[in-house]
């Protein structure tokens, strides 16, 4: 049977080797999910909530092991990995605590007379295809609402974080979830296609690249399956002259360099008004220099290795393309010697539309600063992207902030703050950044049957 290896991004050593499931085994997993759905969908809300609450407890109890696995497999610094464990636990806790309210019937008084309710009901087995950059959190925001709803879940995780995936599998099992309610799959892309085509599967959610999103959307559409896609982002970070610059600078550096810049909602494009541009650039460079690279298991490390050599190669090529076409490199931009997929905090300016860095997502610790002479120019530049995930606007003028928020072509806007994932806030974007929403009530509704029941 085919196998694959997971590779340490810190030193290139082989971490483990895993055996792929056969087509028969993948089909049997879907059979288990289908069989389990019959009882899980009819289980009392209190029973499903109890499983979610226990999953949250086990995340916290096993937090050290989960954080170490993420740091080892994809290079996330330990402190950031610990934060991800806590966020993931809070998502399960949210759906456990809000379960009865979220699933309550909506009563409708019919205009022509009579009454009806809209019931939030499950649909059946659903498939999640998850990425490597947030191995725990991405799973939680898909799994928690679906388990609450009464759906059963099959989970195909990124190959590079298979140990983390198996630890999650064990957490759910140890939380007394019935067999078949949740199962991790070690399968290929072709096997994923076969699962989507199977009439028993009711939906698929993918977090990943545009290319993967197009493939999954095409497969789901062909077989009339609901899909949710959370794809890339090139989030603008707009700073106006009256902004609290110290706050903006601190958050800009955090938003760009956390997780080695490997986040869809990372603040990738700093669009700064010309009146404060020079001051902002100086302050940003000072802060960027504090984000040094190192061993992710060292509690002092702020930027670990990138998750893979291929990811580092891609970001280096994007920076080299920009510099070769006239962009100015202020910091970083040089692949270091030695082992590990390290890439330093990098800052470039003077990026123009003919450069890859202008139109492509920069999935690494690279910040691009743009100068804008007006609010209009800043908004136009922010919207000049095929992506539309998150954004941030920094100004003390609430009316201006509200106006900009209205005009930005994105799914999420932070006013004087970053987009930070919260269990009760919908997460998602528009344009090439995806389809649908996760978390909050909207995340619960994505794979629900909103069943209308007329009472009179």
C-alpha angles and dihedrals in degrees: 000000000000118000137187136198132229113223128209110242088205099063109354094249122144109258100185145332124232135194119231119234117251120240088255092052092049090051091049089054090056089048090054091049091049093049092046091050093067093064098029093055090053095043117115115267087238091060094050091046090052090057091050092049091051091049088056092050092050091050089058095041091051095036096120093053093045093048092048091051092053092046092049098043103040106012101250110160111252096244091052091046090053089052089053091053090054093047091050092050090050091055092056089045092052095053091044092052097041097038100108093045094047093050097044116124118258110228117218124195103210114229093222091049134283136062138265139175131219109219123201101223133171123254106202140261115359131189127224122198107195135191133229102241097079101017096176105031097048090054094047095054091053100037102043099059093042094051089048090050093052099252120133118232136222113189126202107188129191111279093233093065101041094133090057089048092053091048089055089049089054092048092055092045092049089050086068097252107164117256111276096022091103129010135168115225126207097200143138130250091257091053089051088056091053092051092050089051092052111104091223094065111085104190148351134217123196132187110189147075129346090248093054090045093055091049095049093043090052092049093045093048093049090056097037094246125151113245136189118199127193105183137161133325141198098192119200120223108200120198121188127195096259095051124122092256097193090055092044093049095048093049093043091058093044092046094050104039105034113109087015088289091295097133130108091221095044113133096253103163118048107199106190129183112247092238091068101020098106092047091047093049091051093048094044093052090051091053095042090057088062091062099085126172127244150130108324090220090061107094090218095057116111100178118034125188117296112261095257145006089243091057091050091048091052095051092045091053091050091052093045090051091053095047093047089055096050108279116141118241110212100170139008119345096141124108106231124233120249137047125323134056093269123158122176129235103277133195125191134175135185094054113167133192093262091064125088090229089065099056105022129074111257102218098186141056096301124123125196118203121203128188120224125187096202145014089256092055092047093052093045091051092047091053093045092096137091087226126081111176116118138344143178132218124195119198136117091224106095094194092053091046091051092048093051091046089054093051100044113103096223140106096236135030128189116202109208089341141071124258101264119182114245126179094238098043119089113243125204147086148228137241112023091346093083152266128283135003138272131205128025122042092316091058090053092051097053096083097025130111103232092208118195115213116187112212102182 
